[in-house]
Amino acid sequence: MRFIWLLAAFCWILAIQPARSDTVILASGGKLQGSLEDSPGDPDAPRRVVSPQGMIEIAPDLIIDVEREPPALTEYRDRARQAGMTLVDQWELVKWCRLNGLYDESHYHCEQILKLDPDHAAARNMLGYQLRGGEWMQRDDYMHSRGFVHFDGRWRTHQQVQLLEERRLIRAGQVQWWLKLKRWRESLGTPRQEDNEINFELIRDPLAMVGLIRLLGREDNIKLQRTYVETLGNLDGQAALGFLMDNSVYQNNPEHREMCLIAVLKHRHPQMIEYYARFLTWYDRGMVNRAGECLGALEYPSAVIPLASALQTRDFPTNESSGNNIYHYSHFPATRRFDINGPLPTYRKKTVEEIMENSQSDLGPVWDNNVGVYEALRNLTDRSDFGFNAAAWKGWYTQQQVMATPVIQGRRGN
């Protein structure tokens, strides 16, 4: 009876094994293997990691990074559980793994094949063995001869090892900055404040970005929020600037959007037109109009063309009685805290057509005017007014270009 109970418990553990296996990198340098549940609405709420051993709750402060498992590995585990310990099943797994780029897993099943048939030539070859003088060479010797090194449990090229080392150093720098910033924030208003003082005006290290964004997402003080945003705008590189440009559109709190836009305008550049113009095709009209306002603030007349094309766009009307409303991030209420996560990644910058393909809503899209885009056009054209006539606005821009083009007249005989 006890054996039956243990068997049932074992089967239950297998049944609840997570569909994916994430690697959760901790601030202490340790790692946890399991399925990290999606982030809750409250950024301070504990994060849950589900593994075959059970569920662990971790404070978000302790998590510095998450390595998501590739989708192919999830399917691989299902296939591996169903495969029998036979030459046919194991060889099918080898071929599938290689087709999907899972070379370490294919090597494992080649080794299982050799347990069944030590002279299986194809499996030996895939493992790097060579038949020399009637004997198979060891795989390690073969891999070393091909320039591979065994690093962190896998065979890798020297270039891969270098990239992994660089990534490790980046993580270490991000952890160091996060701990430093966290100590500073916790010490404000305490006797330890002077010991943890930070001059934010001098911060340029892009590795500080992750820590600054974390602080921003936890901050209620509007002055400190501005400090974090301004510091992000001063960092070297383009990553922090991209975050600020996104959030000058995403944030539902207008004060937060304004903070980001002010920081963006310090780096004003014509290439930003293309960046913001991508929002103009989004199905969420709230985002379309916000992007229009940003383009107007950049004050580049060349933005007239993409803005004119977005004067009128289709929108999905809201029906409170329907359970199939379309997800609109811009309809969410504004909050005091900066929402560092923003819209769901699967909905970012989707077009009306892409939403319609998968929508269950009974309400189709309708055409509507974008007032924010209209006001941006007026700002860029010295308060010209062509209403919502896209062709007229484009014609204005074309005429301005013609007038700005010098006319060169040649003289007869020259």
N, C-alpha and C positions, 0 to 999 in steps of 0.2 A: 504493500500500500504506500509506503514511504517513497519507494522508487517511482511509482506512478505520479505522486505529487511533485517530486523533483522534476520529472520529465515534463509535466504540464507547466511548471514554473519556467523551465528552460525555453519551451516553445513560446510562452507569453513574452519573454524577454526578446526573443527573435522577432516577434510580431511587432513590438513597439520600437524596433530599431529605426532610427530616423532615416528619412528618404535621402538625405544628403549628409555629408560629413564635413563640417566647417572646422577650420583651425582658428581658434580664438587666441590672439596674442595678448598677453597680459603685461601691464606696466612693470611687473616684477621681473619680466624676461621669460616667464613660464608660458606654457601652451596648454590649451584644452581642446580635446577632439570631441565633436558632437554636432548637433544641429542647433544653431543660434536662432531663436525665434525672432520674428520681425520686431522692430523697435516699436514700443507703445507710444501713445501720444505724449506722455509725460517723459521728458528726457532724463529725469532723475530716478525714474522707476527702475528697479533691478531688471537686468537682462537674464533670460533663461537659456541654459544650454542643456539640451536633451541628448543623452548618450545611452548605450545599452546598460550602463551601470546605474542609471537614474537621472534625475534632474538636479541641476545646480543653478542657484541664483547668484548673479554677480553684479556688484555695483558698477554702473557705467563708467565711473572714474577709473576702474581697474583695467578696462579694455582699451588697448591702444590701436589694435587693427584686427581685421577679420579676413581670412583667406577663404573665399567661397570655392566649394568643390565644383569642378566642371560637370555639366549635365551628363556627359558620357560615363562618368564614374558611378553615378546613381544607377543608370541602366546596367552597367557592368555588374554591380553587386547582385541585381536581380537575376541576371543570366547565370552568374557563378553559383548562386544558391540552387538554381534549377538543374544545373549540369551534373551529370553523373561522373564517377571516376572511371571513365572508359576512354580509350584512345580516340573514338569518334567525337565524343562530347568535348573532351579537352582540346582537341585539335580545332574544333569549330570555335571555341573560345579564343584560342591563339589568333586565328584569322580575324575574328571580329575585333579583338583588342588592337591588333596592328592597323586595321582599317580605320580605327577611331583614335589612333595616336597614343594608345595606352601601352607603351612598350615595356614598362616594368611589369605590368600585369601579364602581358603576353609571355614574358620570360618566366614568370612564376608557373604558368600552366605548361610551358615547355618542360620545366623541371618535374612537374607532375607526370608528364608523358614519359619522361625517362625512368621514372619509378616503375612504370608499366612495361616499357620497352627500352632498355638501356642503349640499344643500337638504332633508335629512331633517328635517321640521318637528318631529316628536315628540322626536327626539334634541336638536335645538336648544332646544326648550322646557325639557327636563330639565336642560340645561346652563345655563339661565338667560338664554338669548338671547331677544331680542324683535325682531320685524320692524318696523322703523321707516323709512318712506320707501323701501321696497324693499331695505333693508340690515338685517343682523342686528347687534344691539347686542352689545358684549363682555360676557362672563360676569362679569368682575371688577366692572364698573360696576353690573351688575344685583345682584350679591351685596351690594355695599356699600350699595346703595339699600334693601335689605331688612334692613339692620342687622347683617350678618355681617362678621366680620374673619378675615383669613387668619393663622392662628397654628399654628406647629409643623407646617407642611405640609398643613393642612386648613382648610376653612372652618368657623368655629364662631361660636356666639352669644357675646355679651359675658359672659353668665352662665357658659358653659362655659369660657371663657378664665380667668375669675376662679377657678373651681373648680380648674382645672389649675395655676394659679399657687399657690393655697393648698396643693395637693398637693405641688408642688415644694418649697415652704417647709417642709412637714412632713418630707419626705424629707431635706432638707438638715439639719434639726434632729436627725433620727434618726441620720444619718451622723455629725454632730458629737458626739453623745452616745456613739455606739458607739466612735469613735476615742479619745475621752477615757477611757472605761471600759477599753478594751483596753490603752491605755498604762498605766493605773493597775495593772491585773492583772499585766502583764508586768514592771513595775518593782518589784513586791513582793520584798523581800529583796535589793534592789540599791541602789547609791548614788543611783539616780534616784528612789527611793521618795518622798522628801519633796517633790520637784518635781511629782509627779503625785498628791499626796494628795487624796482625795475624802471629804467628810463625808456619808456615806450617810443619816444621820438627817435631813438637811435637804433631801434630794431630793424634790421634789413634781412636777416637770415630766413630764407623760405621754409626752413624746417620748423619755424615757429608757427606756421599757418594752422596746422592741425590743432595745437593747443589753444590758439586764439579763437578759432571757430568753436571749440568746445566751451570755452569761457563765455563766448557770445551767446550760445544756446542756453546757458544756465543763469544769465544775468538779468536782474530786474531793474537795476539802476541805469537810467537813460544816459547819464553822463559817461558811465563806464562802457556802455554799449558803443557810444560814439568813439571812445578811445580805442576799443578793439577794432572797429571798422576802419578808422583812420590808420591804425598800425598795419592792418591788412593791405591797405592801399599803398603803404610805403615799402612793402616787401619786394625783394628782387624776384625776377621771373614773372611768368604769366598766369600761374595757377591761381594765386589769390585774386588777381584782377578778374579772371573768369568767374570766380565765385561771386565777386561784387557785382559784376554785370548781370549775372543770372538773378541775383537777389534784388537788384534795382527794379526788376520786373516781378519776381515771385512773391515778395513779402506783401501780405495783406494789410499790414500796418503802414500807413503812408509815411510816418516818421522814419521807419526802418528803410523804406525804399529811398527816401530822400538822403539818408546817411550814405547809402551805397552809391547813389548817383553822384553825390558831391565828390566822393573818393574816386569814382571812375573819371569824372571830368578833368581831374588833375592829370590824367594820362590821355586826354582827348586825342583821337587819331581817326583818319578816314576809314580805316579797316573796321572800326566799330560799327559802321553802317551795316555791313554784311552780317555781323554778329546779331545785332538787334533785329534785322529784317527777317531772320528765321522765325521770330515770334509772330510775325504778322500773318502767317498762314495757319496759326494754331486755331483749333476749334473753340477754345475758351476766349470769348471776346474781351473779357476783362484783361487778360494778358495781352491781347492785341492792342488795346488802347493804352496800356501802360508802356508797352514797347514803343508805341507812337510818341508818347510823351518824352521818352528817353531820346529818341531820334531828333525830336524838336529841340531838346536841350543841347545836343551836340552841335547844332547850328551849321550843318553842312548841307548846302542846297541840293547836292546830288541825292539826298534821301527823299526828295520829292517823288521820284518815280516809284519806289517800292511803297511809299506811304499812299500815293494815289490809288494803287492797286488794292489797298486794304481799306479804302473808305467805306465800302459796304461788304460785309461778310455774312455768312450764314451762322446761325446760332440755334441751339436747342432750347426751346422754351421749357420752363420749370412747371411741373404739375405735381402739387403736393399730394394729391390723391393717388398718384401712380407710384408703384414700388420700383420702377425701372428708370429713375432719373439718371441723367448723364453726370459723371463726376466732373465738377468744376471747382478747381482749387481756389479760384478767385472769389467764389461765393462763401468761403469759410470766414467766420468772424475774425477780426483783428485781435491779436493778443499782445500783452505787454512784453512778453519774451520774444526774442528773435527766433523764428522757426528755421533752424539750420538745415532741416531735412527737405523742406519745400514740397512741391507736388510729387505724387507717386512717380517713380522713374518710368513706369510703363506708359504713363500718359503724357510725358514731357514732349511738348512741341508736336503732338499728333494733329493731323489735319482733320477737317470735317469728314472727308472721304474715308480715312482710316477708322474713325469712330463709327461711322455708319455701317462698316463691314461687320462689326462685332456687337453692335448695339441691340439691346432687347427692348428699347423704349418704343412705345406706340406713337410718340410724337416725333415728326420729322423736323429737319432744320428749316429755319425761315431766314430770309434776308433782313438785315437791319443795318442802321447807320452807326459808324464808329466815331463818336464825338471827340474822343481823345486824339484820334488820327487826324480828324478835321482841324482841330486846334493846332496840332503840330505843323500842319501844312501852312496855316495862316502865319505862324511864327517864322517859318522859313522863307516866306515870300512877301515880307514887309506888309503883312495884314491884307494880302489879296484875298478875294473871296469868290470862289467858283462853286460854292455849296458842296454837294456830294457828286459832282460831275467829274469822274476820274479823267476822262479825255481832256477836259479843259485845263486841269492842273498839269497834266503831262505836256499839253501844248504850251503852257506858260513856261515850263522849264526848257523846252526845246527852243522857244523864242529867245530866252535869256542866253542860251548857248550860242545861238546864231549871232546875237548882238555882241557877244564878247569875243567873237572870232574876228581877227583883223583881216581886212581886205587888201590884198596886194595887187596893184595895178602896174603892169609893165608899160614902158614907153616904146613907141614904134622906133625901130632902128637900134634899140639896145640889145 
